[in-house]
């Protein structure tokens, strides 16, 4: 009985040690998602792009005197491995594991629109729109674990077609080509939170800058950061 209990505890720790959750969503210039940041139970942050590439990894910079950029990472000083000497050369040089979290990728023999993209981070599986989807969706992230993604289609307004439309349960809207030239394509809302930007009618110094709405907004446990 004790052996069974010990095995169960080891299995439980392993599963939890390999679990990830979405921590940050970074919008660049208030218009496009630059990265999604996932955190492991070891507090390691892995930043990925919407097309399934690892952009950066490390640990959160601690808040302090010189802390001015939420989501900025410091190097992780623990165990890091990369794929080397693989039969499928597309894997060589890619991050294999960081801490106890293993990362896998779609190989050369997978659907051609998926090759080289992240397949899993720990126990979180990644899925993408494939080659049979609309051109504007092909290769983009469809889901990561329990989070699902949807995008504005190719027949939508030019200011936001192809941009992310929903992330989980939150709908994301943008200013259109019918709006002032300085706010076109910029964020209009995330869920129930709204964003207003300075227009061409404002003082030159502030044009296109954020007028109202938080540059950091916590929504459903995820921090949305507007650069």
N, C-alpha and C positions, 0 to 999 in steps of 0.2 A: 504493500500500500504506500509505504514511504517512497519507494522507487518511482511508482506511478505519479505521486504528487510532485516529486522532484523533476521528473520529465515534463510534467505539465507546466511547472513554473519556468523551466528553461525555455520551453516552446512559447510560453506567453511573453517572456522577456525578449525572445528573438523577434516575435511578430511586432511588438511595440517598438523595439529598437530599429525596426525597418519600416516604420510608418512615417508618412509625410503629410503635411497639411499646408495649404496655401497661406502665406503670411503677408506678402506685399504684392501689389500690382502697380507698376510704374508706368505713368503716361508721359511720354516725351513731348515737350512743347504744348502740353494740354490737348493733344490731338490724337496721338497714336500710342497704343500699348508698346512699350519698349521691352518690358520683361515681366515674367511671372516668377515670384520667388517662393520656393518651397522650403520648409524647415523640417529637419529630421529630429528625432527625439534626443539626439546628441547636440541639438542646437546649431547644426550646420545648415547654412543657407545655400541652396542651389538655384541660381537664376537661369531661366530658360526663355527662349523666344517663342512666339506663336507658331513658328514653323519647325519647332522641335530641336533646336540647337542649344547646347549649354553655353551660356555667355560668361558666367563667372561663378565662383563658389568661395565660401569662407565663413566667417562668423560675424555677427553684428558688431559694429563699432559701438563701444559703450558710450552712453551719454556723458558728456563732461564739458570741460572748458572749450575744447576744440570741435565739439560735435555740432555739425551744422547741416548734415545731409542724411536724413533718415533712409535706411536701406543700404547705406555705404558699408562695404565689407572689409574686414581685416583678414589676412591670410590665416588659413587653418593649419596649425602646426602638427597635427596628428598624422595618421597613416593615410597615404594617398597612393593609388595604383592606376596604371594606364594599360590598355591593351597593347601587347607587343607580339610579334611573330605569329600572327593569326593566319589561318588558312584563307579566311576572307579578309583581304588587305584593307577593306573599307573601314575595319574596326581599329586598325593600328593607329596608335597615338591618341585615341579617345579615352576619356576618363572611365575607368573600370570600377573603382570603388573609392569612397571617401569615408573614413571612419569605418563603421560596420555596414554602411549602405552601399549596395551594389547597383550598378547602372548597366542596362543592356540597350542594344540598338538594333534597328532593322538592318539586315544584311543585304548583300548584293543580289541574293536570290529571292528577295521579297518583292512585293509590288514596287515597280520602278519609282512611283511617286513617294515611296516611304524610305527608300534606301538612305542609310546614314542617320536617320532621325532617332531620337530617344524612344525606346520601346517600353522601358520601365525604370523607375527610380525606387529602389527597395521593393515594397509590395504594391506600389502604385503603378497601374498600367496606363499607357498613353495610346490614344487612338487618333487617327487623322482622316480627313477627307481624302479619298483616293483618286486615281486617274479617271475614274468614270463619273466624277462629280463635275459640277459647274467649274469653269476655268478659274473663276474668282475665289473658289473655295479649295481647290486642289492643293494638297500638301499642308493645309492649315490644321491646327489642333482642333479635334472634335470633342475630346474629353481627356481629363487627367484625373484618375480616381473617380470620385463622386462628382467632380465639377464638370459640367458640360458647357460647350461654347457654341454660339451661333453668330453668323455674320450677315451684314447687309449684302444683298445680292447685286449682280451686275446691272440690273435694271433700276436700281435705286438712284437717288440724287448723286451727282458726281462728287459732291463734297464728302460723302461718307460711304459710298459703295465699297465693299470689301473690308470695311472696318468691323470690329467686333460689335455685335448687337446685344448679346446676352452673355453673362458670365454667371453660371449657377442660376440663381433666381433673380438676379438683378439685370434689368434692362438698361442699356446705355444708349443715349441719344446725342446727336451732334448738330451744330448749326449748319444750315444748308447753303447752297449757292444763291439763294434768295436773300440771305442775310448780308450784313456789312462785310466788305472784303477782308477786314482784319479779324473777323471771328469765324469765317467759313472753315469748316472741318474741325473746329474746336469742340471740346466737350460741352454739352448742354445739360446733361443730367446723368447721374449714376443712381439707379433706384429712385428714391424720393429726394435725393440731394441735388440741388441745382447749381449751375455755374454761369456767371455773367462776366463778360470780358469787355475791356475798353475798346471802343470803336474808333472809326476815322474821325468822328466828331469830337473826340476827347483831345486833351492836351497831348501833343506829340510824344512826350516823354512816356506816357502810359499806354499808348496804343498797342492793342493785342495782349496787354497784360491782364491778369486776373483781377476783376473788380469786386466780385463777391463769390463766396464759396471757399471752403477750406482747401489749402494745398495738401493737407493730410486729413483723410476722412476714414474713420473706422466703420466698416459696414459688414455686419454678420461675421465679426471676428477677423476680417481681412483689412489691412491698411492700404487704402488707395492713395498713392502719392502722385501729385501733379507737379511736374518739373516746369 
